[in-house]
Amino acid sequence: MGTRVLIRVSGIIFGLFALAHAVRAIFRWEITFAGRAMPIWASVLVAVIAAYLAYESFRTREVRYICTGECGGMSPKPGMCQAEKCAKKGMPLEEVSA
């Protein structure tokens, strides 16, 4: 599998995990783990973190522009390298897709 597929699959898994914990928190379902009851606030926290990870995994598929010089600059928009000490200053950034 390619990197894009793995990132998309991880985003789906994180999204489902977030949804499950959000539903658990909304309906206040009891969960016991190793004999201890898991508090509702923990599910809310897990849902927020998992939703953020899902969002980031889908966001990384966006197109970005990088400088191939030693500065390694990155931009979400096309443009020119503006780093003073880069050998490719003034050269167009190259399009990459994560």
Wavefront OBJ file of the C-alpha trace (Angstrom):
o trace
v 0.000 0.000 0.000
v 1.120 3.515 -0.706
v 1.540 6.244 1.859
v -1.603 8.053 0.712
v -3.739 4.959 1.231
v -2.304 4.351 4.705
v -2.908 7.969 5.701
v -6.499 7.800 4.438
v -7.139 4.500 6.263
v -5.706 5.914 9.498
v -7.958 8.968 9.097
v -11.012 6.734 8.730
v -10.021 4.680 11.789
v -9.412 7.793 13.895
v -12.737 9.223 12.691
v -14.647 6.082 13.682
v -12.858 6.027 17.031
v -13.819 9.668 17.630
v -17.423 8.976 16.651
v -17.649 5.971 18.974
v -16.345 7.938 21.944
v -18.591 10.915 21.161
v -21.651 8.652 21.012
v -20.565 7.007 24.280
v -20.265 10.437 25.926
v -23.611 11.687 24.566
v -25.556 8.624 25.691
v -23.485 8.237 28.871
v -22.809 4.545 28.317
v -20.786 2.894 31.067
v -17.478 1.290 30.138
v -15.281 -0.657 32.522
v -11.616 -1.191 31.772
v -9.558 -3.493 33.986
v -12.348 -3.438 36.554
v -12.565 0.365 36.734
v -15.285 2.586 35.272
v -14.024 4.927 32.563
v -15.236 8.494 33.228
v -17.288 10.336 30.604
v -14.763 13.193 30.462
v -12.114 10.709 29.308
v -14.284 9.756 26.317
v -14.793 13.423 25.497
v -11.030 13.977 25.600
v -10.355 10.897 23.470
v -13.058 11.948 20.984
v -11.506 15.403 20.577
v -7.980 14.029 20.130
v -9.088 11.309 17.691
v -11.154 13.828 15.685
v -8.131 16.111 15.438
v -5.923 13.224 14.249
v -8.551 12.252 11.659
v -8.741 15.845 10.450
v -4.947 16.101 10.178
v -4.674 12.815 8.280
v -7.120 14.037 5.643
v -5.572 17.502 5.566
v -2.121 16.125 4.739
v -3.452 15.151 1.331
v -3.447 18.798 0.295
v -0.957 20.117 -2.213
v 2.040 21.942 -0.754
v 4.936 23.788 -2.330
v 8.531 23.305 -1.193
v 11.943 24.719 -1.986
v 14.361 22.054 -3.179
v 17.320 24.120 -2.001
v 19.034 23.795 1.351
v 16.448 25.943 3.159
v 13.640 23.377 2.629
v 10.994 26.096 2.882
v 7.328 25.105 2.559
v 4.180 27.004 1.613
v 0.500 26.118 1.048
v 0.517 28.492 -1.946
v 2.730 28.623 -5.042
v 5.485 31.203 -4.938
v 9.215 31.806 -4.919
v 11.857 30.884 -2.366
v 12.547 33.931 -0.228
v 15.259 32.586 2.088
v 18.270 34.922 1.992
v 20.920 32.191 2.302
v 19.297 29.649 -0.035
v 20.970 28.913 -3.373
v 17.508 28.747 -4.961
v 16.339 32.160 -3.724
v 13.937 33.627 -6.276
v 13.297 30.228 -7.903
v 9.738 28.830 -7.969
v 8.700 26.394 -5.263
v 7.948 22.853 -6.437
v 4.523 21.276 -6.000
v 4.317 18.175 -3.801
v 1.349 16.167 -2.666
v 1.387 14.341 0.648
l 1 2 3 4 5 6 7 8 9 10 11 12 13 14 15 16 17 18 19 20 21 22 23 24 25 26 27 28 29 30 31 32 33 34 35 36 37 38 39 40 41 42 43 44 45 46 47 48 49 50 51 52 53 54 55 56 57 58 59 60 61 62 63 64 65 66 67 68 69 70 71 72 73 74 75 76 77 78 79 80 81 82 83 84 85 86 87 88 89 90 91 92 93 94 95 96 97 98
